[in-house]
Amino acid sequence: MSREFGRHLRVGAELQRLINELLLSEVKDPRLSHVRVSEVDLSGDLGVAKVYYALLDPNEDAAPAKAALERAAGFLRGRVGRALRLRRVPELRFLLDHSARRGAEISELISGTRQRGDTEESGG
């Protein structure tokens, strides 16, 4: 059982690396120039891969990138299949990773709290 779990991790990590590499070097769609894959989660039978992607600018609209990824899915899947030599190449499902946006929001809250604390200390 742990051997299968290890395979999931290896295949997921390799998928992530390959898709990022393809996005940087071979996909020509300008809507994908600021997209990076942050994680790949595989189903139990390796038939479906949930590909979590993030935008370099977390405040940018994700809809154009999502549409471009959906359009490039066949190309990406074909290239991944050739590179990994899997019997069955996983179906790629793209999901936006909100962690970068959440991180930016938390950073803003922390810096706002620090600024309020500094003004209270200097004023009081």
SULZI-V852066 format. One record per residue. RES is the residue in one letter. PSI is psi in radians with two decimals (NA if undefined). D_CENTER is the distance of its C-alpha to the mean C-alpha in whole Angstrom. Layout:
# SULZI-V852066
RES&PSI&D_CENTER / RES&PSI&D_CENTER
This chain:
# SULZI-V852066
M&-0.79&27 / S&-0.47&25 / R&-0.73&25 / E&-0.71&23 / F&-0.72&21 / G&-0.64&21 / R&-0.72&20 / H&-0.79&17 / L&-0.76&16 / R&-0.83&17 / V&-0.71&15 / G&-0.78&12 / A&-0.69&12 / E&-0.69&13 / L&-0.81&11 / Q&-0.82&8 / R&-0.81&11 / L&-0.77&12 / I&-0.73&10 / N&-0.74&9 / E&-0.76&13 / L&-0.69&13 / L&-0.62&11 / L&-0.66&13 / S&-0.58&17 / E&-0.43&17 / V&2.18&16 / K&-0.05&18 / D&2.11&17 / P&-0.36&17 / R&-0.28&15 / L&0.14&12 / S&-0.37&13 / H&0.44&11 / V&2.36&8 / R&2.51&5 / V&2.20&3 / S&-0.46&3 / E&2.65&5 / V&2.21&7 / D&2.06&10 / L&2.55&14 / S&2.96&17 / G&-0.63&20 / D&0.17&21 / L&0.37&18 / G&-0.44&19 / V&2.33&15 / A&2.06&12 / K&1.99&9 / V&1.93&6 / Y&2.17&4 / Y&2.70&2 / A&2.63&5 / L&2.50&8 / L&-0.56&10 / D&1.85&13 / P&-0.28&12 / N&-0.07&15 / E&2.60&15 / D&2.24&15 / A&-0.21&12 / A&-0.81&14 / P&-0.67&15 / A&-0.73&11 / K&-0.79&11 / A&-0.72&15 / A&-0.69&14 / L&-0.74&11 / E&-0.69&14 / R&-0.63&16 / A&-0.03&15 / A&-0.75&14 / G&-0.78&17 / F&-0.85&17 / L&-0.75&14 / R&-0.72&16 / G&-0.78&19 / R&-0.70&18 / V&-0.74&16 / G&-0.75&19 / R&-0.69&21 / A&-0.71&20 / L&-0.32&19 / R&0.81&23 / L&2.61&22 / R&-0.73&24 / R&2.05&22 / V&2.28&19 / P&2.55&16 / E&2.36&16 / L&2.13&12 / R&2.14&11 / F&2.25&8 / L&2.38&8 / L&2.30&7 / D&2.00&6 / H&0.04&9 / S&-0.61&10 / A&-0.74&10 / R&-0.75&13 / R&-0.69&14 / G&-0.73&15 / A&-0.70&16 / E&-0.75&18 / I&-0.72&20 / S&-0.72&20 / E&-0.73&22 / L&-0.74&24 / I&-0.80&25 / S&-0.60&26 / G&-0.68&28 / T&-0.72&30 / R&-0.74&31 / Q&-0.71&33 / R&-0.69&34 / G&-0.68&36 / D&-0.70&37 / T&-0.59&39 / E&-0.69&40 / E&-0.71&41 / S&-0.46&43 / G&-0.30&45 / G&NA&46
